[in-house]
């Protein structure tokens, strides 16, 4: 994801004032799933009588980089204020699920 907004406005003095805003972002999700059964499943009918445990680990993350500039931007003169911001966020999640189809339990 990327975005750029640029605007050049003439000033009363005759110099071009530039307003610039650039932002980029990236989202990533990592995960793993572990399945255990007691007793081990060798045939499909055993699925209905086995106790199954699922463990899932997910780690979605987002990174955003933003830059803003306001100032005079000419061929020989460049003066202004530039602001930068970086944001990174990761939220790890662990889930454990136990399934027993014979008794009708789902936890």
Helices and strands as residue ranges (DSSP letters): E 2-10, E 16-38, G 44-48, E 51-73, E 78-100, E 105-106
